């Protein structure tokens, strides 16, 4: 085919998941899968770049055809086989302080580690996860989805997340997730920024706060990966829709915000794609990668 000898301008395609690859039905559309396959045939590398766990990121990467992953908002970078290339854990003191603030605020919290998710208050987490999945499908499908999600993420239950976080022999915590009512989370995020040193605070939706170690972002994860692969940021294209995508959209050569993104995310991007439920990723890749 004539295009096999043509060098792509963008050699790395960084893909957020929820609200970008996954629409309301929590899956990738056939058109988007075809556009990604075409870009890979021309030499591009597809990289899942997500706040999700290492296990979830790798599963989605395999669903779209493979590639390395940047997970936990940049705190973890893994190759296609799941081998760790880079980890950046939250130091113990700021982790425990953030968990304490979350507990006082009455929000749900769970920790992302290289080994899987760790949480307490399992019943409350089950209800929260079910409500999230139920919004895009039927009740029975949502219940099955929660079970699959916990299994795929190797979820571990502990009596107290704060006591577990203080243990000296626990695995590193790559990301801390806090869930609560949207009205109260901005004030909690401001409090964490004000009172806890050594962390980055962002969000992937109105109902959550995401905390990583200071200096960690999806952009920092792409920087680590780009240096290993010999791909500069100007040869990267990234797709995203949320606050935790802002640094990535600004870092790459072409930052694309989804049409369903909030206005300030669109303003930070180089261009805006159609919404994810209208195959926004495919629409742009078909244009810039000749799909």
N, C-alpha and C positions, 0 to 999 in steps of 0.2 A: 504494500500500500504506500502511496506517495508520502503520507505524513510520518512514516516511521523514521525517515532521515531528517526531519525537521526538529530543531532544538526548541524545547518549550521555554518560554520566558519565565514561567513559574514552575520550579522543579519540586516544590514541596507544597502540599495542600493540607492546611491545618483545619480541622473540623470540630467545632463544638457539637455536642449531642442534643441535649434537651432544648427544644425551641429552635434548633438549627437543622440537624439531620432528622431528629424525631419531632413529628408534629403531634397533633392531638391523639393519634392512635399509637404513639410510642413505637414507631417503626420507620424504617427507611423505605421510601417509595421506589418502585421499579425504575422510574426514569432517572432518579438520582443514582441508583446502583449502576445503571448503564453509563451515565456520564463519568462516574468515578472509574469504572473499568476502562473506558476509552482514554482517560487521562493517564492511567497507569500504563496502558499499552504504548503510549507515547513517551514514557520514561519518568512520569511524575511519581512521587512518593506520597501516599495518603497517610496522614497522622491524626488519629483521634486525640483531640486536645480538650480535656474535660475536667470537671470537678469530681467526677465519679471515681470509684475505687479502682485499683489496678486490675482486679478481676473483671469488673464490669467493662472497663475500657478495652481490655484485651478481647473480650467476647464480642464487643461491637466491632472492633477492628477486623476480626476474622469474618464477621458477617458482611462487611463491605469489601472484602478481598485482601485484607492484610496490611501490615505496616507497623512501625513503632507507635508507641503511645506516650502522650504527656498526660498524666492523671493527677488527681487531687490538686487541681489548679496550679500545676507546675512543680509540686513537691516531689513527684515521682516521674522518672523517665525510664521506660523499658523498651527493649528491642522487640521485634516481631515475635520472637520465641518466648517472651516474658522474662528475659534476663534483665536484671536491674543495671541500669547505666548511671543513675543518679538518684539520691534520696536526700531530702531536707526536712528533718523532723522539727516539731515545735519543742523548744526547751521546756523542761519540767515545770519550772516556776510560773512562767506565763500561761502554760496549759492549765495548771491547777487554778490559777487566779481567774482565768476565763470561764472554766467550768463552775466555779463558785458564783460568779456574777450571773451566769445562766441559770443556775439553780435558784438563786434569790429572785430572779425575774420570772420564774415559773415556766421556762421554755424547755423543750425536749433537746437533748444533746446526744450526739454519738461521734465516735472517733474512727478515723480511717487510718489503718496501719497497712504495712506491706502484706500482712497475713490475712487481712479482712477487716470487717467492721466490728467495733466493740461498743456495746450499749447497755444501759440499765433501763428500768421502766418499760419492759417489753410490750405490755398490753397497750400502753399509750402510743408507742411507736407503730404497732400493728394497725391501730385505728388511723393514724396519720398517713401511713403508706397506702392503706386501702383507699382512703379518700382521694389521694393523689392519682392513683391508677383508675379509680372508679370514674373520674371526670372524663376519661377518654374511651370508655367501653362499658361492657355489661358487668353486673355485680359478680357473677360467677367467674368471669375472666379476670376481674380485678383481684379476687381472692386467690386464684391460682397464681396471678402475677406477683403478689406479695410473697407467697411461698417460694416461688422461683427466685425472686430477687434476694431474699435472705439466704437461700442456699448458694446462689452464684457468688454473693459477696462474702461467703464464709462468716456469717454473722455469729458473734460470740456474746453471750449474756454474762454480765457481772453484777454482783449485788449493789455496788456503788461505783460509778464511773470516776468520781473524784478520788476515792481511795485507790482504785486501780491505777489512775494516772500518776499517783505519787510513788508507785512501786519502782524500785531501782532496776528490776530485770524485765520490765515490760518491753514490747517492741516499740519502735519509734512511731509517734503519731504524726502523720503527714498532713492531716487536715481535721479540724474540728467543725462540726456542723451543728447549728442551733436552729430549731424550728419553733415558730410561735405565730401569734396573731399579727398580721401585717401592721396594725396600728401602733404596736408597742416596740417593734424591732428597730426602727431608726434610732430611738433613744438609747436602746441597749448597745447598738453598734457604736454610737458616739461615746458611751461610757467605757466600752472596751478599749477604744482608741485612746481615750484620755487616761485610763488607769492602768493599762497593761502595756508594758514595754516589750519589744521583741517579737511583735506579730504584725501580720497584714490582715486587714478586715475588708471583705467584699461580700457579694451576694450573687446568686443565680436566679433569684425570684423574690417576690414580695413577702413570702412566708419564711425566708431563711436568711441566716448570716453564715458566712464561711470564713474560717480563720486558719491561716497558715503561718509559718515562720516568716520573720521579717525578710524582705527582699524576694520573696517567692511570688511568682505569678505565672500565668500561661506564657507570657513573653520570656521569662527567665528559663522556663522549660524548653521553649523553642530555641533559645540561644545555646543551651547545652547540646541539644540534638543537632542543631545546625553546625556547630563546631566539629562534632564527631563526623558528620556526613559531608562536610565541606560545602555546605549550602548557605550563602549569606542571606540576611533578612530580605534584601531586595528581590531575591528569587523565590520568595514564599508568598502564598496567598492564604488568607485566613477568613473563616466564616464564623460569626457569633451573633448573640442577641442580648447578652446580659452584662451586668457590671463586671463580672469576673472575666469577661472577654475584652474589656477596654484596653488593657495594656498590650494584649496580643494584636488587636486590630491596629494599634498605633505603631507596633514594632515591625510588622511585615511590609513587603513591597506593595501589596494590595490588600487592604482590610475591607471586608464586606460585611455590613450589618444586614440582618434579615428584616424583611418588611414588617414583621411582628415585634421588632425590638422597640424599646422605649426611645423617645426623641433624643435624649442625650447620648445614647449608644449610636444611633444613626449619625449624629453630628460628629462623632469621633472617627467614623469610617470614611474610606475613600469613595465608596459607592454603596447603594442600598439595593439589595436583591428583593424579589417578590417574597411574600411570607413562606415559611417552611411548608405549610399545608398546600402551597401552590408550586412546589418544587423549586424554591428559590435557589438552592445550591446548584441544581442541575442547569437552571437557566443561565447562571453566570459561567459555569464550567463549559457549557456548550459553546459559549462565545469566546472565552479567553483561551481554552485548550483545544478548540476545534473539534468538539465532540459531535 
